Amino acid sequence: MITTTGHFNLFPILEFACNHPVMPSPQDKGLQKEYANLLKELAKDVPQKPGWYLWGRFNDMGWWETIYLGKAGKQKTSSLHTRLFGELRDEGVIAFWSQVYGREPTLKQLAKLRDGKWDPNRSLRKTGSQIVIWVSVEDAISEEEIKSQEDLLIKLYRPTHNAARWNQSAPHNNDTQLIEQAIENELKAIVTC
């Protein structure tokens, strides 16, 4: 399995939230466009390929904590780039604004902006994230293998806020070890920047 890795930090979004107390919404096209441009810049190097991604942070001891782990399939509408850009745009707004301003004020603002038509639970799971790491697959892989590896990676990285927990009893295989090594190499690259 041939993989490519990368990462981006979420601090520019948190800074944007600090400077814009009102969340971007369809009602404010200018603010929404400004936010979308920021997200495009952050996600510019994420490929239109299948793979996996981890939202997380380094704790007080300097250890990586995975907050959320997800997968992206092979279709154009579910590639890593599409998936991450969509999560940053839709779910990230709630997570980032709640990180800056608190959960309750953010949920009140969300209820007004979306007329109560948005379930914030999935979005709030990503609160506290500071970095997103992605691993893309460069060779052929089936949707079933992508899902199987996601289950194994959830078991391995134990994300604190995934709804799906480590329910996979199969042992890690060579591909899992390659993905794990790619993630560990990316973590080392972040720390040594």
C-alpha positions in Angstrom: 0.0 0.0 0.0 1.4 3.4 -1.0 0.3 6.3 1.1 0.8 10.0 1.2 0.3 12.1 4.4 -0.2 15.7 5.4 -1.7 17.9 8.0 -3.0 21.4 8.7 -3.5 23.2 11.9 -6.8 24.7 12.9 -5.5 27.9 14.6 -6.3 30.2 11.6 -10.0 29.1 12.0 -9.9 29.7 15.7 -8.4 33.1 15.0 -11.2 33.8 12.5 -13.8 32.8 15.1 -12.2 35.2 17.6 -12.5 38.0 15.1 -16.1 37.1 14.1 -18.4 36.4 17.0 -21.3 35.6 14.7 -20.9 32.3 12.9 -20.8 32.3 9.0 -24.3 31.4 7.7 -26.3 31.5 4.5 -27.8 34.8 5.7 -24.4 36.5 5.5 -22.9 35.7 2.1 -19.8 37.9 2.6 -18.8 36.3 5.9 -19.5 32.9 4.5 -17.4 33.5 1.5 -14.5 34.8 3.6 -14.7 31.7 5.8 -14.8 29.4 2.7 -11.7 31.1 1.3 -9.9 30.4 4.6 -10.9 26.7 4.4 -9.8 26.4 0.8 -6.4 27.7 1.7 -6.1 25.2 4.7 -7.3 22.2 2.6 -5.4 23.1 -0.6 -3.0 20.2 -0.3 -5.5 17.5 0.7 -5.9 15.2 -2.3 -9.0 14.0 -4.1 -8.2 10.4 -3.0 -9.6 7.9 -0.5 -8.0 7.6 2.9 -8.4 8.4 6.6 -8.1 11.5 8.7 -7.6 12.3 12.4 -8.8 15.4 14.2 -6.7 15.9 17.4 -4.3 17.8 19.5 -1.2 17.4 21.6 -2.0 17.2 25.3 -0.1 18.9 28.2 2.5 16.0 28.2 3.1 16.4 24.4 1.3 13.2 23.5 -1.1 13.1 20.5 -4.8 12.7 21.4 -7.1 11.6 18.6 -10.5 13.3 19.1 -12.2 12.1 15.9 -11.1 9.6 13.2 -12.9 9.3 9.9 -12.6 7.8 6.4 -13.1 9.0 2.9 -14.2 6.7 0.1 -13.2 6.5 -3.6 -16.1 8.6 -5.1 -15.4 12.2 -6.0 -18.0 13.3 -3.5 -16.3 11.4 -0.7 -12.6 12.0 -1.3 -10.4 13.2 1.6 -10.5 16.8 0.2 -14.2 16.9 -0.2 -14.9 15.2 3.1 -12.5 17.5 5.1 -13.6 20.7 3.4 -17.2 19.8 4.1 -16.6 19.0 7.7 -14.6 22.2 8.2 -17.4 24.2 6.6 -20.4 22.6 8.2 -19.5 20.9 11.4 -16.3 22.8 12.1 -18.1 26.1 12.5 -20.0 24.8 15.5 -16.9 23.1 17.0 -14.6 26.1 16.6 -17.1 28.8 17.7 -18.0 26.6 20.8 -14.3 26.3 21.5 -13.8 30.0 21.5 -17.2 31.3 22.9 -18.5 28.2 24.8 -21.0 25.5 24.0 -24.2 27.2 25.3 -23.8 30.6 23.5 -22.8 28.8 20.3 -25.9 26.5 20.4 -28.2 29.5 21.0 -26.7 31.3 18.0 -27.0 28.1 15.9 -30.7 27.7 16.8 -31.3 31.3 15.6 -29.3 31.0 12.4 -30.6 27.6 11.3 -34.2 27.7 12.8 -33.4 24.6 14.9 -32.8 22.5 11.7 -29.3 21.3 12.6 -28.2 18.6 15.0 -25.0 19.9 16.6 -24.0 16.6 18.4 -21.6 15.3 15.7 -20.1 18.8 15.2 -19.5 19.3 18.9 -17.4 16.1 19.0 -14.6 17.9 17.2 -14.4 20.7 19.8 -10.8 21.0 21.1 -9.1 19.8 18.0 -6.1 21.7 16.9 -4.6 19.7 14.0 -6.0 17.5 11.2 -3.8 14.7 9.9 -4.7 12.9 6.7 -3.5 9.7 5.0 -4.4 9.1 1.4 -4.1 5.8 -0.5 -2.3 6.1 -3.8 -3.1 2.6 -5.1 -6.3 0.6 -5.7 -8.4 -0.1 -2.5 -12.0 -1.3 -2.1 -14.6 0.6 -0.1 -14.7 -2.5 2.2 -11.0 -2.3 2.9 -11.3 1.5 3.6 -14.0 0.7 6.2 -12.1 -2.2 7.6 -9.0 -0.1 8.1 -11.1 2.7 9.7 -12.3 0.2 12.3 -8.8 -1.0 13.0 -7.5 2.6 13.2 -10.3 3.5 15.7 -9.2 0.5 17.8 -5.6 1.6 17.6 -6.0 5.4 18.1 -9.0 5.3 20.4 -10.5 8.6 19.4 -12.3 10.2 22.3 -15.4 11.4 20.4 -16.2 8.9 17.7 -19.7 7.4 18.0 -18.3 4.1 16.6 -15.9 2.5 19.1 -13.3 -0.2 18.7 -15.5 -3.1 17.8 -13.0 -4.8 15.5 -11.6 -8.0 16.7 -9.4 -8.8 13.7 -5.7 -8.4 14.2 -3.9 -5.5 12.5 -2.5 -6.5 9.1 0.4 -5.2 7.1 -1.7 -2.4 5.6 -2.8 -1.2 9.1 0.9 -1.1 10.1 1.8 0.9 7.0 -1.0 3.4 7.8 0.0 3.6 11.4 3.6 4.2 10.5 2.5 7.0 8.0 0.5 8.7 10.8 3.4 8.4 13.3 5.8 9.8 10.7 3.4 12.8 10.2 3.2 13.3 13.9 7.0 13.4 14.1 7.1 15.9 11.3 4.6 18.2 13.1 6.7 18.1 16.3 10.0 18.8 14.5 8.7 21.7 12.4 
